[in-house]
Amino acid sequence: MDRFQIQGGLPLQGQVRISGAKNAALPILCASLLTAEPLVIHNVPPLRDVGTMRKLLAGMGLQIEVDAQAIDGQDSLTLRADAVNKLEAPYELVKTMRASVLVLGPMLARFGEALVSLPGGCAIGQRPVDQHIRGLQAMGAQIDIDHGFIKAKASRLKGARITTDMVTVTGTENLMMAACLADGTTVIDNAACEPEVVDLANCLIAMGAKITGAGTDRITVVGVEKLHGADYTVMPDRIEAGTFLCAVMATGGQIFAQGARADQMGATLDKLRESGLQMEEQADGILASASSRPKSVNVRTAPYPGFATDMQAQIMAVNAIAQGTGLVVETIFENRFMHVQEMRRLGAQIDIDGHTAVVKGVEKLTGARVMATDLRASAGLVIAGLVADGVTDIDRIYHLDRGYDRMEEKLRSLGARVSRVKDGT
Ligand code: EPU
């Protein structure tokens, strides 16, 4: 298992290109199941999770051609689902990546059946998929849960009115994909408004789907008989962009996050501005500079455009060295404070009271050996390591590789001293 070794204390300076969005690329790859024609997808980040999704789709019989690093270091994929022969998402893959459940809706809609291993709980919480199942049942699917598998069947899905119990991103995406080929109109209320949902909708529309309202809490899909191939470019990763902005807020310096789109970043930018980051929106990205110690901010995670749970660990790292005390309330996942005990090893003063972390900013963090526990927790620790005095070693960095594209290279290009140390050294 690799680890990151960071020699902290240097400001970040320079330009960093923001990669394609993991959480848009994953559902868009699954959308390829909805048509027999080729779907060409550009700006796909070369990440471990994307590799897992490719493996899953290839296992079902999809032909996948990869033009590696075709444009700006991002892959272009051509997916052909004209000879799908296995309508199954096996446990071995679903257990490593919950987003595998995104094949359920498209498989059922196009082929009338699907067998998908139930994703279990994970490091950040229980994360059930009951809303995905309930929505598909409302569309006429017959679903049994048997020996840890979701067994779904339907002759042809029917349009339905669905109101989800809570805002769910992949739940909305699964139902929206399924509704594209259903008979009649589906209305999804309480839909997730995340930009990744809009990106998926735009790809589906390019494939011939009739979708309106994506980006609002009511999405309407008029089912069609068939979708066709398309050529689509994935949006930039707003969480990666937000992570780099938090990093420069913490270390000081100036960076240009090339490709970052302020209009897709919701409350992240407001909170960073409140914390003291100066930002200028430019045609091709965001120029950000920090010249003083951050000010503590209070954040409460919420569905988009509220403060993203995927940015919670990173803003916590900023608060850890800020002036004052900030409250960080996690409302989306019940167990997403695993980074707190690791940040404490670096000297952070953080108390947890239920879903609230009380972060008392300290002037200095000090390097130590810490452990990454999930993807965004790792990103929070990297930021803390960048600002800490001395050396920070972050174990289990494979969590970071799931969702950040060559982070150490990007940080090095901004002047940070980060290296990847192979196991056993
Ligand atoms: N929930 C249910 N039942 C469901 C679906 C969701 O109870 O059927 C609950 C969840 O347990 C959670 C809340 O609803 O408490 C919201 O979960 P959501 O379904 O929105 O999460 P997700 O779709 O599984 C996506 C991202 C996550 C991100 C969340 C929240 C992808 C592939 N994953 O997960 O990204 O944290 O939305 O924004 O889009 C990450 O990239 O590190 C990551 C975890």
Residues whose N, C-alpha, C, O or C-beta is under 5 A from the ligand:
A	BS01	EPU	N23 A99 R127 P128 V129 D130 Q131 H132 M166 V167 T168 V169 T170 G171 T309 D310 I332 F333 L375 R376
